[in-house]
Amino acid sequence: MMHSRFSGRSLALVAVLVVGWPAASPRAEAPVPKAPIPKDTASKATVPDDKVARQIAATCQDAVVGVYCARDAFESYWGTGAVVSPDGCILTSTTTVPAGIEEVYVHFRDYRVLKARVIEIDEALECVLLKVEAQNLPHLPVARKIPAVGEPAYSLGNAEHLIRLSGEASFSRGTVSGVYEVQSADNQSSYAGLAIETTAAINPGQDGGPLINDRGQIIGLLSLSFSESRWQGTAVPMARLLEGLKSFRAGVVRLSEEPLLPPQAGSDRPLAARAGPLADRLVTLTVERKFPAEHLPPLTWPRYRRTIDNWSGLAPAEQVAVITDVGAAEVTINANRMVRRPAAPVTGVLISADGHILTSAFNVMNDTVFKPRNGAAKPRHYEGNLAQMLQFNRAEYEVLENPVQSVQATMAGGKTCAAKIVARNPKLGVALLKIEEQDLPYLDLAAERADPVMGETVGAMGIVPGQPGRFTLNEGMISAARRDQGRRFQFTALANYGNSGGLILNAEGKILGLVLEPLRAGEQLESMLRGPAFPKASGLTTGRLLPMGLSANEPSLTFWQIAPNSGVGFAAPVGRILETLPDLMRGKDVVVAGEPYLGITPRPDIETVNKDEVIVHGVAAGSPAAKAGLAAGDKVLQIDGQSVANWKALLEIVARHKVGDMLAITVARKAPPSYVEINGVPVRNERDLRKLIESLEDKQQFSGHKVQTHDSELKFEVTLGEPK
């Protein structure tokens, strides 16, 4: 990982948005030996519980080191290494020790610092083999087998200089979320080939570190290569390094394959086992829009420095100012890269034998493009005044809608067909597509559905771009079973562009919902970006950079609510999808209208809202409820024959309807107090009694009786309106 001498690596926002990384390394084109791709079958490894994680951390971190080197006073690199032999052989990456570096220093947990020499470097494998003069070093064994999706995975590293500063390695637990061919989405990584994707955290400074299985063996070397549709951390498989590095093939390095920990007894990985049979129900969707996706390259210090004439002739204060500007621009550009829709396929799910495909509406929404008025957009080159480059003058651009022009669907067997967008439900966040095929494997949503339960383990399942039939699986849990009046639920599994439109399943293999948009701009930002001309366009744009600062009049990254892989993902529940599916099948778009409005409110306190009853505290004047005759004190019993247990249930029932729908509402109305009736005049209070006395003649006789009142059950027909 490259680091400038003066600038703190300003990656705070990127660390929230991504599994972070900057570095600089030219891409190598040398061929790399192929390793076999495992079948996506269930792993036999146990669930990675806390005990196993503690064992891995305690056993392995002594063999993880910090690696530092520099090209000159203004260009330094640092990252992580893994000791792989007792006599001091260390694996790291070319992003930590690039070609041409002469002095390399290795920091150990006991604060020793040893000078290392480069034994071998392979840019195609993004790998460097170092050697320090030492004996009897703690070292990690290697695994020749490529892991399967769902197996436990642990990352250890020198994140944020932890080994050098505190004598401890950073540690994270996750799973293998994918095994697929990758060619990095930018020039920071030189690796192209089979990669292990993981949900274990990979933070700045961990490139070159080990990805470890639950027996303490290295399964991969953490890389800066990534898929632009996934934005998740990857590792170069150890199996490929064993095949590719000459020093390993020649037996020069005293490698061990003996696991540090015994086999972990326990249950199989249930999510991977359940996900495998569903892989042929997934469809790879390639969506073409009128204007192509914009590739935004990263800003790296070495490349930018080469654009500066007479760098060495600048005064020190000028050099510091330039490096500071680069650091600020780096944060802005990296964050902008995350919120651009990539030129990459997305996920769909076959739900009928004749080719109906369900996906996220986000995947097939129109976007917004900013087109220069003076000609076509040019590729971005970072040179000159970066602050001016980041400035945006709206008057110099046309704001155009970027509509979807075609969709291609590739099935698990590799066949590709044209897909038609049948209908969308933007409020629920789903869309229905259709291909002209028959006898397809499909998912019966009604038969396989289940409701989300807070805290249950789930997986977000998606396609592997360009590799039909394979799948990715990000594990997490349900963090909120109901959001947005029951239209979505929340989960912690990583959600990104690639698995948008994919499945959320539980450990029993039941389908809970469909992954929705991986990022959300918020209404304020979307309206600023697209303008009034394109009310149905998404908040994703092409052609402009958003600044970091907060502005009342101009859009900025500060307004962005949710970013990909943030750990806050949303899905449409299967139950709600089934409700809208008949309309979608008929080609009927669900129009995004105003929220349906009833006009009754509870008493404004938490205790009342959470009670298992619905007592009306207020009825808004002129509201649908008031016009129908509902009154304060009414207890709502049923809506359209469905029992209403509490206010939450009432709100969800109303939310399923649209403005103009009629509801049949049954209420219990408490009777007024009993009273007496004298000479046919009801006497309910002292005022009524006084009026009666005044109406009687002197010595006039009268008769009366008690009137017993009773609670009543009333029925009202209420036509839902819009709030005023």
HUGI-V383384 format. One record per backbone hydrogen bond with DSSP energy under -0.5 kcal/mol. NH is the residue of the N-H (numbers start at 1). CO is the residue of the C=O. E is the energy in kcal/mol with one decimal. If there is no record, write none. Layout:
((NH/CO/E) (NH/CO/E))
//
This chain:
((3/76/-4.4) (10/8/-1.0) (11/9/-2.0) (15/11/-2.7) (16/12/-0.9) (16/13/-0.7) (17/13/-2.3) (18/14/-3.8) (19/231/-0.6) (20/18/-1.1) (25/187/-1.0) (28/190/-0.5) (38/36/-0.6) (41/39/-2.2) (49/47/-1.7) (53/49/-2.2) (54/50/-2.6) (55/51/-2.0) (56/52/-2.6) (57/53/-2.6) (58/54/-2.5) (59/55/-2.5) (60/56/-2.5) (61/57/-1.5) (63/60/-1.7) (64/61/-1.5) (65/81/-2.4) (66/107/-2.4) (67/79/-1.9) (68/105/-2.7) (69/77/-2.4) (70/103/-0.7) (71/75/-3.1) (72/75/-1.1) (75/72/-1.0) (76/3/-2.2) (77/69/-3.2) (78/1/-2.6) (79/67/-2.1) (80/207/-2.2) (81/65/-2.4) (82/91/-2.4) (83/63/-3.0) (84/89/-2.8) (85/89/-0.9) (88/85/-1.5) (90/130/-2.2) (91/82/-2.7) (92/128/-2.3) (96/93/-1.1) (97/93/-2.4) (101/98/-1.4) (104/102/-0.5) (104/116/-0.9) (105/68/-3.0) (106/114/-3.0) (107/66/-3.2) (108/112/-2.6) (111/108/-1.8) (114/106/-2.3) (116/104/-3.0) (117/131/-2.1) (119/117/-0.6) (119/129/-2.9) (120/129/-1.5) (122/127/-2.9) (127/122/-2.3) (128/92/-2.8) (129/120/-3.2) (130/90/-3.3) (130/128/-0.6) (131/117/-1.7) (132/88/-1.9) (133/115/-0.5) (134/87/-0.6) (134/132/-1.2) (137/86/-2.3) (140/83/-2.7) (141/216/-0.5) (142/256/-2.7) (143/218/-2.3) (150/176/-3.1) (151/148/-1.9) (153/174/-2.1) (154/212/-2.2) (155/172/-2.2) (156/210/-1.3) (157/170/-1.6) (158/205/-0.7) (160/204/-1.8) (161/158/-1.8) (162/159/-1.5) (165/161/-2.6) (166/162/-3.2) (167/162/-0.8) (167/163/-1.1) (168/162/-0.9) (170/157/-3.0) (172/155/-1.9) (174/153/-2.7) (176/151/-2.6) (177/175/-0.8) (177/197/-1.6) (178/197/-1.2) (180/195/-1.8) (182/193/-2.9) (184/191/-1.2) (185/226/-1.5) (189/186/-0.8) (192/124/-0.7) (193/182/-2.8) (195/180/-2.9) (196/235/-2.6) (197/178/-3.2) (197/195/-0.6) (198/233/-2.1) (199/175/-2.0) (206/203/-2.1) (208/222/-2.5) (209/206/-2.2) (211/220/-2.8) (212/154/-2.9) (212/210/-0.5) (213/217/-2.3) (216/213/-1.7) (218/141/-2.9) (219/211/-3.1) (219/217/-0.5) (220/211/-1.4) (221/236/-2.3) (222/209/-3.2) (222/220/-0.5) (223/234/-2.6) (230/227/-1.1) (231/227/-3.1) (234/223/-0.6) (235/196/-1.7) (236/221/-2.8) (237/194/-0.7) (237/235/-0.5) (238/219/-2.4) (240/237/-0.8) (241/237/-1.5) (242/238/-2.6) (243/239/-1.2) (244/240/-2.3) (245/241/-2.5) (249/245/-2.2) (250/246/-2.5) (251/248/-1.0) (252/247/-1.8) (253/247/-0.9) (255/253/-2.1) (260/215/-1.8) (261/215/-1.7) (265/263/-0.7) (269/43/-1.3) (270/268/-1.1) (273/269/-1.7) (274/270/-2.2) (275/271/-2.4) (276/272/-2.0) (277/273/-0.6) (278/275/-1.7) (279/275/-0.5) (279/276/-1.7) (281/278/-2.0) (282/278/-0.5) (282/279/-1.2) (283/348/-2.7) (284/410/-2.8) (285/283/-0.6) (285/346/-2.9) (286/284/-0.5) (286/408/-2.8) (287/285/-0.6) (288/286/-0.6) (288/406/-2.8) (290/403/-2.0) (295/293/-0.5) (296/294/-0.7) (297/295/-0.7) (300/298/-0.6) (304/300/-2.3) (305/301/-3.0) (306/302/-1.4) (307/303/-0.5) (307/304/-1.5) (308/305/-1.6) (309/307/-0.6) (311/308/-0.8) (313/310/-0.9) (314/311/-1.7) (319/315/-2.3) (320/316/-2.5) (321/317/-2.0) (322/318/-2.2) (323/319/-2.5) (324/320/-2.4) (325/321/-2.2) (326/322/-2.3) (327/323/-2.2) (328/324/-2.1) (329/325/-2.5) (330/326/-2.5) (331/327/-1.5) (332/328/-1.7) (333/329/-2.8) (334/330/-2.6) (335/331/-2.2) (336/332/-2.1) (337/333/-2.1) (338/334/-1.2) (339/335/-1.0) (340/337/-1.1) (344/342/-1.9) (346/285/-2.5) (347/500/-1.6) (348/283/-2.1) (349/358/-2.4) (350/281/-3.0) (351/356/-2.8) (352/356/-0.8) (355/352/-1.5) (357/433/-2.6) (358/349/-2.9) (359/431/-2.3) (361/429/-2.0) (363/360/-1.2) (364/360/-0.6) (364/361/-1.0) (365/362/-1.0) (367/402/-2.2) (368/540/-2.1) (369/400/-3.1) (370/542/-3.3) (371/369/-0.7) (371/398/-2.6) (373/396/-2.6) (375/372/-1.1) (383/381/-1.0) (386/384/-0.8) (389/385/-1.7) (390/386/-1.8) (391/387/-0.6) (391/388/-0.8) (394/392/-0.6) (396/393/-2.0) (397/394/-2.0) (398/371/-3.3) (400/369/-2.9) (400/398/-0.7) (402/367/-3.4) (403/401/-0.7) (405/288/-3.3) (406/288/-1.6) (407/419/-0.6) (408/286/-2.3) (409/417/-3.2) (410/284/-2.9) (410/408/-0.5) (411/409/-0.5) (411/415/-2.7) (414/411/-2.4) (417/409/-2.7) (419/407/-3.0) (420/434/-2.6) (422/420/-0.8) (422/432/-2.4) (423/432/-1.4) (425/430/-3.1) (426/590/-0.6) (429/425/-2.4) (430/425/-1.6) (431/359/-2.6) (432/423/-3.0) (433/357/-3.2) (434/420/-1.9) (435/355/-2.0) (437/354/-0.6) (437/435/-1.5) (440/353/-2.0) (443/350/-2.6) (444/442/-0.6) (445/443/-1.2) (448/444/-2.0) (449/445/-0.7) (450/511/-1.6) (455/478/-2.7) (456/453/-2.2) (458/476/-2.3) (459/505/-2.3) (460/474/-3.0) (461/459/-0.7) (461/503/-3.1) (462/472/-1.8) (463/498/-0.7) (464/470/-0.7) (465/463/-0.6) (467/464/-2.3) (470/467/-1.6) (472/462/-2.5) (473/177/-2.4) (474/460/-2.2) (475/473/-0.5) (476/458/-2.5) (478/456/-1.9) (479/477/-0.6) (479/490/-1.7) (480/490/-1.6) (483/488/-3.0) (487/483/-0.6) (487/484/-1.5) (488/483/-1.9) (489/571/-2.3) (490/480/-3.0) (491/569/-2.2) (492/477/-2.2) (498/229/-3.0) (500/496/-0.9) (501/515/-2.0) (502/499/-2.5) (503/461/-1.0) (504/513/-2.3) (505/459/-2.0) (505/503/-0.5) (506/510/-2.0) (507/457/-0.7) (509/506/-2.1) (511/448/-3.3) (512/504/-3.0) (512/510/-0.6) (513/504/-1.3) (514/572/-1.7) (515/502/-2.7) (516/570/-2.8) (520/562/-2.1) (526/522/-2.6) (527/523/-2.5) (528/524/-1.8) (529/525/-2.3) (530/526/-2.7) (531/527/-1.5) (534/531/-0.9) (535/532/-0.5) (537/534/-1.5) (538/366/-2.9) (542/368/-1.3) (547/555/-0.6) (557/547/-3.0) (559/556/-1.5) (560/557/-1.3) (561/520/-2.0) (562/520/-1.7) (565/495/-2.9) (566/563/-1.1) (569/491/-2.8) (569/567/-0.5) (571/489/-2.2) (572/514/-2.1) (573/571/-0.5) (574/512/-1.9) (577/573/-1.9) (578/574/-2.7) (579/575/-1.2) (580/576/-1.4) (581/577/-1.6) (582/578/-0.6) (584/580/-2.1) (585/581/-2.9) (586/582/-1.4) (587/584/-1.9) (588/583/-2.5) (589/587/-0.8) (590/424/-2.6) (591/589/-0.8) (593/591/-1.3) (597/721/-2.4) (601/618/-2.1) (605/603/-2.5) (609/605/-2.0) (610/606/-2.1) (611/608/-1.1) (613/611/-1.5) (615/613/-0.6) (616/614/-0.5) (616/634/-3.1) (617/601/-2.7) (618/601/-1.8) (620/599/-2.4) (623/620/-1.9) (625/598/-2.1) (627/623/-2.6) (628/624/-1.6) (629/625/-1.2) (630/625/-2.2) (633/616/-3.5) (634/631/-1.9) (635/668/-2.3) (636/614/-2.4) (636/634/-0.6) (637/666/-3.1) (638/666/-1.6) (639/642/-2.2) (640/664/-3.2) (642/639/-2.1) (644/637/-2.2) (645/643/-0.6) (647/609/-0.6) (650/646/-2.0) (651/647/-2.6) (652/648/-2.0) (653/649/-2.1) (654/650/-2.4) (655/651/-2.4) (656/652/-1.1) (656/653/-0.6) (657/654/-1.7) (660/720/-2.1) (661/658/-2.2) (663/718/-3.1) (665/663/-0.8) (665/716/-2.8) (666/638/-2.4) (666/664/-0.5) (667/714/-2.7) (668/635/-2.6) (669/667/-0.6) (669/712/-3.1) (670/668/-0.6) (675/707/-1.9) (676/683/-1.6) (677/705/-3.1) (678/681/-2.5) (679/703/-2.7) (681/678/-2.4) (682/680/-0.5) (683/676/-3.4) (684/682/-0.6) (689/685/-1.9) (690/686/-2.4) (691/687/-2.1) (692/688/-1.9) (693/689/-2.4) (694/690/-2.1) (695/691/-1.1) (695/692/-0.6) (696/692/-0.9) (696/693/-0.9) (700/697/-2.0) (705/677/-1.9) (707/675/-4.0) (708/706/-0.6) (712/669/-2.3) (714/667/-2.5) (714/712/-0.6) (716/665/-2.8) (718/663/-2.9) (718/716/-0.6) (720/661/-2.9) (720/718/-0.7) (721/597/-2.0) (723/595/-0.5))
//
